Amino acid sequence: MITDSVLLELKDAFTRDLAAASSEEDFEGLESGYLKKKKGRLAAEMSRLPSLPPEERRGFGQQVNELKQELTQLLDERKKAHH
C-alpha cells in the first residue's frame, strides 16, 4: 500500500492528467512525463532512495514500484477505452 505523501500526490496528479487526456499525444505525454525510466516523475522519486535511512529504502522502493504498476495499468486501460 502506498503511504508516502509525495507518491500519493503524484498519483493524484497523474489521475487528474489522465482524466483530461483525450488523444494519443496526451497519452504519450503522460507516459513520458511520469513513467519513463530516466526522465519521468517516478524516476525522480527513485532518486530519493539513497538519501533515505537504510530501514526505509526497501519499503519506499516497493511503494514506487507498486505506483508505477498502478499508473501503467490505468494508462493502458484508458488507452484501450479511448480506441
C-alpha positions in Angstrom: 0.0 0.0 0.0 1.3 3.4 -0.9 1.7 5.6 2.2 4.3 8.2 1.1 2.7 11.6 0.8 4.7 12.6 -2.2 3.9 9.4 -4.1 0.2 9.9 -3.2 0.3 13.4 -4.6 2.0 12.1 -7.7 -0.8 9.5 -8.1 -3.4 12.2 -7.7 -1.7 14.4 -10.3 -1.5 11.5 -12.8 -5.1 10.6 -12.3 -6.2 14.2 -13.0 -4.0 14.5 -16.0 -5.2 11.1 -17.3 -8.8 12.2 -16.9 -8.1 15.2 -19.1 -6.2 13.2 -21.7 -8.1 12.9 -25.0 -5.5 12.0 -27.6 -2.6 9.6 -28.3 -0.3 12.6 -27.9 -1.8 13.2 -24.5 -1.2 9.6 -23.5 2.4 9.7 -24.8 3.0 12.8 -22.8 1.7 11.2 -19.6 3.9 8.1 -20.2 6.9 10.3 -20.9 6.3 12.7 -18.0 5.5 10.1 -15.4 6.7 6.7 -16.3 10.0 6.9 -18.3 12.9 5.3 -16.6 15.3 8.2 -16.8 13.2 11.4 -17.0 9.8 10.5 -15.6 8.5 11.8 -12.3 8.7 8.3 -10.8 12.4 8.1 -11.7 12.9 11.4 -9.9 11.2 9.9 -6.8 13.5 6.9 -7.0 16.5 9.2 -6.8 15.4 9.9 -3.2 16.2 6.3 -2.3 19.9 6.8 -1.4 19.1 9.7 0.9 16.6 7.6 2.9 17.6 5.7 6.1 18.5 2.1 5.2 15.5 0.7 7.1 13.1 2.8 4.9 14.6 2.1 1.5 13.0 -1.3 0.8 9.5 -0.1 1.7 9.9 3.1 -0.3 11.2 1.2 -3.3 8.3 -1.2 -3.1 5.8 1.7 -3.0 7.4 3.3 -6.1 7.2 0.0 -7.9 3.6 -0.5 -6.9 2.7 3.0 -8.0 4.4 2.5 -11.4 2.4 -0.7 -12.0 -0.8 1.0 -11.0 -0.2 4.1 -13.2 0.8 1.9 -16.1 -2.4 -0.2 -15.7 -4.6 3.0 -15.5 -2.9 4.4 -18.6 -3.3 1.2 -20.5 -7.0 0.9 -19.6 -7.6 4.5 -20.6 -5.9 4.0 -23.9 -8.0 0.9 -24.7 -11.2 2.8 -23.8 -10.2 5.7 -26.0 -9.8 3.5 -29.1 
